[in-house]
Amino acid sequence: MFGPYEITRNGRTWHGNVALKEHRILECEGAHCLFLVPDMAALPVSAALAAAIAGLTPGFSTLVPDGLMRALRGCGLVEEAEQEAEDAAAGTEAKDEAAAAPAGTDAPAAPPTFPVLHIALFLTQTCNLRCVYCYGEGGEYGGRGMMDEATALAAVDWLLANSFDEKTVHVSFFGGEPLLNFPLLQRVVAYAKDEAAARGKEVKFGMTTNATLLTDEVIAYIAKEQISPLVSFDGPPDTHDRQRPFKNGRGSHARVHGNVQKLRAAVPKLTGRATVCKVSDPFAVRRGMEEAGFTSCHLSPASPVVLQQAGAAGPEADPQAAAERRAAAAQMLAYRRAEAAELFAAVRERRLGAQAAPTALAQLAALAEGRKRHAGCGLGRGMRAMAVNGDVYPCHRFVGLEEMRFGHLSDYRAGAVNDYHRAVVENLPACRSCWARYFCGGGCFYDNLARTGDMQRPDPLFCRETQTLCEDVVCGWCALGEEDKAYVCEQAKELETELRP
């Protein structure tokens, strides 16, 4: 195959067969930005250069003037043949060395192992609330019950064994409502700390709770053991009570709000997660969360329930329901964009924090660090969920779906590559050509399945929201001054662990 070439005539030089990196030209309020997809990098460009790039059709017969070629190289857009040749030569040399080695001189390399670093431990599959949007069938996930001590401790042993040589592991207490089984939670924490220390490891704890059972004793224990709580809280009283009632239909806002005030005294940096239904106003929801004192507010649209037959879900057949969801998605997009605008104001005023638009902030941090997101999360890779009976699933959202089950604690072992490891965004048919793929990693597989019937195919409305927000983040980054960008880079690593609910 012909490589790049140059032609010089009458003192002028042209370049042919120029290969450009995958890129996207964005325009925002008259300014132009160039986003380099493989580099996760963005820079401002002039309108003239943006038009010249947009007009290029790379190929053997396309001649690029020398001046434009210098500009393309200056912004990192050219795939340099020298680097491609070096990479190819290195690969060929390694293959040649392997082929030349005498048979039997070295033992075959051990297959790579893929450790599990995080388990969601279902202390209960029952709940004292009846949230209207619950994807876990009232917290029961198809199998009501409480986890016993033997299963819980076996899950800790499993995590420590299947984390291999990793030194830090995570246990998240989940349900249902995990505080319905608080004595077991205490037993697990004590056991996990002792066993981890004996293996030279550290274990960190988290908990997702509805906060209705937060007594003074529980709060003191959470603070003492440094358990990071994620509180489900849907904003103002009318919205929260409508969406998160007790079993008897009575609203839970008053109790939760009061408990959150006590929790804040022990855990000053408090994260809340709200579920936004189609009748909810995300702006009002966030105001309600801030009024309650949450320092980080994560808002997510409600997901449909994936029933026992995975793949049974899919796009709404009812035109009215589909129209309502489009309207709700448009409202959510407006909220995300407003958050992004607030984020860049916070950057310029040097008050960046995890409470400032967590979704946009995570994207901005990735852009500042040039960091790619190859998967939406760790499901089936570095994460597993343990049901009350010891069954193992890819993540907490799939618990109870038999076809998603990996096995049981007694017989299942991690380590080998599986289909979730292979399902990185580069391999997802609907994602691998999307310019924003490294910002989202392909989305949530549960939401994908619920919306489209295919775990590996995101919902088009999600894609539109993600791409639009990414455009705002890229344009906002390019509009920052160098001191602003340096400030973002300084803050990115510090905030990284606070950005994930």
N, C-alpha and C positions, 0 to 999 in steps of 0.2 A: 504494500500500500504506500502511496506517495505521502511524504511528510510535508511540512511547511517549506515554502520556497520564497525566494526574493527575485524581483525583476528590477533592474536599474536601466533607465533609458533617459537620455538627455539630462542627466544629473538628478533625476527624480527616482525614488524607490517605492515599489509596491510590494506588498506581502500577500502570498496566496496560500490557500488551504489552511487558513487560520482557524484554530479550534478555540471556542469560548467556553468558559465554565457555565454551568447552569446558573441562570440569574433571573432577576425580576426588576423591571423599572417601575418605580412608584412615583406618583405625583400627589402632592398634598399642598393645597393653598398656593399653587404656582411654583413651589420648589420641587426638585426632582431628586430621587434617591436611587442608588443602585444597591440591590441586595444580592450577595453572592451566596447561593444556597449551600454548596459543599463546605464553605468556610464559616458559615453562620456569622457573616460580617456585612456591614452596611456602611455606606459613605455617601455624602451629598455629591451630586454632579450637576454640571451646567445643563441648561435646557438644550443647548446645541449638541453636547455630548450624548445626552439622553436620546435625542432624536437620531443621532448617528448610529448609536448602538441598536436602537429599535429598527433601523433600516438595514442592518447587516443581515445577510443570509450566508452564514459560514459555509464554505465548500471549496472544492478544488479550483473552480473557475472564478471565484470572487476575489477581487484584488482590493486590498486595504491600503490606502495611502500611508506613507511612513509616519506622518504627523499623527494621524488617527491611531496607528499602531502603538506609538509611544504613549498616547493617552490611555489606550486600552490596557497596556502593560502597567501603566502608572496606577491604575485603580484595581489591579490584580485580576482582571477579567480573562486574560489569555491563559489557556492551558499550554504551558511551556513544553515543547518537545523534549528538551534536555531532561527534565524531571521524569517524563514518561519513559524515556529510554533508560534512565538510571534504574527506575523501578522494575522495568521489564528485565534488564540485565541482572539485577539482584535476584529476582525470582528464578531466572534461568540458571544462574550460578548455584543457587541453593539446590535446585532440582538435580543439576549435574553432580554436585557433591554427594547427594543422597544416592544417586544411581551408581556412583563410582565406589561407594563404600562396600567392602567385602561382606558377603552375606554372613550373618551370625556374629560379626564383630561387636555389635552393640545391641542391647535389648531394645525392643520397640518402645517408643515413647508412650508413657501412660496416657490414656485418654483424659481430656480435660474434665474437671469436675465443676459443677455449678452449685455453689452453696446456697442454702436457704438462710436468710438473715432475719426474717420477720415472720412471726405467726400471729394471726388473729384468733384468739382463744375464746370460743363460745362458752362462757361460764353458764349461760342460760339460753334456752330457746323458748322463752316466754317473756311477756312484757306486761307492765301495768298500764300502758297507754294503748290507744287504738288510733294511731295516726292514719289519716285518710289516704295517704299516698304510699303506705308501707309496702316495699317490694318483698318483705320477708313474711308476708301472710300473718300480720299481727305479731311479728317477732318470733314465730314458731318455725319458719323455714321448712315447713313440711314435716317436722319432727319435734313435737313439744317435749320439754324436759329440762333437767338440770344436769350439768356435768358433775361427775363424782371425783373424789380426790385422786383415785388411782389413775383415771384417764388424764386428769389435768397434769399430774406430775410426770406421767409418761410422755405427754406432749412437750414438756420442758426438756426431758431427756432427749427426745427426738430432735428438737431444735438444736441443742448443744452438739449432738452427734452429726447432724446434717449441715451444720455451719462449717464443718471441716476446720480449716486453719484460720478462719476469720475470728477476730478478737472481740468484736462487738455484735451483739444480737439484740433483737427487739421483741417484746411481747406486748400485744395490744389486747386488752380485755374487751370483749364484745358480747352482744346479745341480739335479740331480746334486750333486756336491761341487765347488765352485768352486776349491778349492785344488789339485785335480788339474791345473789349468791356471794355476798361480801366476805363471809368467813373463808370460803374457798379462795377468793382473790388474795386474802392475806396469807394463806398457806402457800400459794403459788409464788408470791413475791419472796417469802423467806427461803423457800426451797431453791428457787431459781438463782437467787443471789449466792447462796452457799455452793451450789453445784457449778455455777459459772466461775466463781473464784477458784474452786478446786482445779478447774481446767485452764486457768489463766485467761479467762474471758470476762467481759463486762456485759451486763444485761440492763437494758433500759426498758421502761414501762410506759404504756399509754392506755387510755381508756376512752371509749365513746359512751356517753351517758345522756339520759334525758333529764338528769339533775333533780328528779322528784324525790330521790331517796338520800340526798346529801345531808346527813346529820353532822353535828359538830365533831363527833368521833370519826366519821368517814373523812371529813375535810382535813382534820388534823393528820390522819394517816396518809392521805394523798400528798400533803405537803412534806411530811417526814420522809416518805419513800420516793419523793420526786417523780410521782406518776403524772404524766402530762395528760390533762383532761381535754377532751373535745366535747363540747356541750351542744346538743341539738336544740336550737332555739329559733323560732320562726318569726321573730320581730315583735310588732305591736300586739297588744292584748287580743284584739278582734281576730287578727290573722292567726296568731299562735293558737288561740282557743278553738278556732274553727278547724284547724288542721291537726292539732295535737291534743285531743281530749283524753281523759281517763276512760276506763272501760264503761263507766256509768254515764258517759256523755258529758260530764262536767269538764270545763276548761282547766288546763294545767298551768296557765301563764302565771297566775299569782304565786303559786308555790315555787315554780321554777325561778321566777324573777327574784323572789326573796332568798332562795338558796344560792343563786348566783352572786348576790351581794356578799354573802358570807364567804363564798369560795374566793371571791376577788381579794379579800383581805389576806388569804393564805397563798394565792396564786395570782400575783399581779398581772402577769402576761397571760391572758385568758383568751382562748380561741373558741369562737362559736361557729356552728355550721347551720345554715338555713336552707330549707328546701322550698323552692319557689314553684307554686302551682300556677296554672294558667290564669286563675282569678286573683293572684297576688301581685302587688306592685313592688318590684325589687327595690326601688328607691325608698319606699316606706318601710320595707323589711329591714334594710340596712340602718335606717334611722332608729328603728326600734332596738336593734342589736347594740348600736352605739350608746343609746340611752341606758341600756342595761349594764354597760361598762365593758363590753368585749373589746379587747385591744386588737384582735384580728377577726375579721368577718368574712367568711367564705359562703358564697351563695351559689347554689346549683339548682338547675331545673329538676323537677320531679321526673323519675324514670317510670316507664310502664313496667308492669310485673311480668317477668318471664315465667310462664307456667311450667308444669312438670315436663312438658315436651319441649326441649330446647329447640329453637328455630320456629316455634309456632307463632311467635310474635312477628310483627312486621309493620309496614306503614298503615296508618289508619285508613280503613275503607270508607268510613263515614265522612262525606265531604265537609259537613259542618264541624266535626271534630278536627279534621285536618286544617280547616280555616282558622279555628280557634288556636290551634298549636302554632300556626304560622304567626298569628298576631302576638302570642305570648313570646315566641322566639324573637320577634322584632323588638318587643319591649325589653327583653333580656339583652339584646345586642345594644340597644340604646344605653342601657345601664353600664355594660362593659366599656363602652366608648367614653362615657362620662367618667368612669373610674380611671381610664387611661389618661384622660386630660388632667384629672386631679393628681395622678402619679407624677407627671412631668412638672406640674407646679410644685409638688413636694420636693422634687429633685433640685429645682432651682432655689428653693428656700431652705435647703439642707435639713429637711425634716422627714427624710425617707425612713420608713418603717414597715413592718409586715402588715400593719393595719391599712396601708395605702395600696388598695387595689391588688389583692394577692395574685389574681390570675395574670394581669398585665405585668406585675412586678416580677413574677417568675419568668415571663417571656423576656423582659428587659434584662434580667440577670443573665439569662442564657445568651442573649445577644452580646452583652458586655464581656462575657468570658469566652465567647466563641464556642459554646457548649451545645452539642447535639443531643436531642432526646430521641433515642431509637425506639422507645416503646412508651405507651401511655402510662404504664405503672409497672410494678414488679409482679403482677399476677402470674402464677405458674412458673416464675423464674426465681427471684429471690424472696418470694412471698408464698405462704400457704395459709389456709384457714382450717381450724380443727373444730368439727361439730361436737355437740355434747356427747355423742356416742363414740368419738374417736375417728370418725371418717375424715379424710383429708381432701380438701378442695383447692382450686387455684387461688381463690380469694373469698372474702367474707360474703360477697354478693351472690356467689354461685352455690352457697351451702344449701343442701336439700335437693339440688338438681342431680339425680342419679347419674345421668349421662356425662356430667362434668366431674364426677368423683375420681380421684387418683387411686384411692385405696384406703386402707385403714392403718392407724399408727402401728399396729402389730406386724404388718407385712410390707408396708410401702417405704421405700427409701428414695431419697433425692440423689442428685449428682449427675445422672446421665442427661444429655441434651434431649429436650422434648419439643413438641410442636409450638409451645409458647416461646421457647428460646428462638426458634426459627421465624416466628411471626414478628420480626422487627419491621419497622416502617418501610425499609427498603424493599421488603418482600411482599407487602400488601398491595394487591393489584389496584385498589382504588386510591392508594396514597403515594406510590413510589414516584409518580410524576408531578405531585403537588409541590409547589414551591415552599409552602409553609410546613411541610411534613416534620421537620426537625424541631419545630416549636411544640407540637402536640403529641407526636409519637403514634398517631393513629387513633387517639381517643380511648374511651373506656370500652372494653370488650363487652361488658354487660349491657351498657347503653346501646352499643352497636347491634347486639343481638336483639335487644328489645325493640329497637326502632326499625331495623332493616331485615331481621331474620338471619343475619350473618355476622359473627363476631368480628370478622376482618373487614367489614364494610361500614364506614361511619355514616351517620345520618347526614344528608346534604345540608340540613339547617345548621347542624353543628359545624360542618365544614365552612359554611358561609360566615358564621359568627367568628370562628377561629381565624380565618383568612383576613376578615375585616379588622379584627383587633390586632393581628400581626402587622397589617399595613400601618395602623396608628402607632404601634410601638416602634416600627422601623423608621417611620417619618419623624416621630418624636425624638428618637435617638440621633438621627442625622441633624436635627435642628439644635442639639445641645452644643454648648461650647466645650472646649477641651477640659476646663476645670470641672464642669458638670459631669463629663464622662468619667473623669478620674474619680470623682466622688461616688458615682454609681459602682465602679469597679471595686472600690474600697469596701462598699457596703454589701456587695453581692454575696461574698462567701459568708459573712456574718449572718446574713438573713436567710441563707439557703435552707436551714433546717426549720425555720419558722414559716416557710411558704407553703408547706404541704399540710392540709388538714388531716 
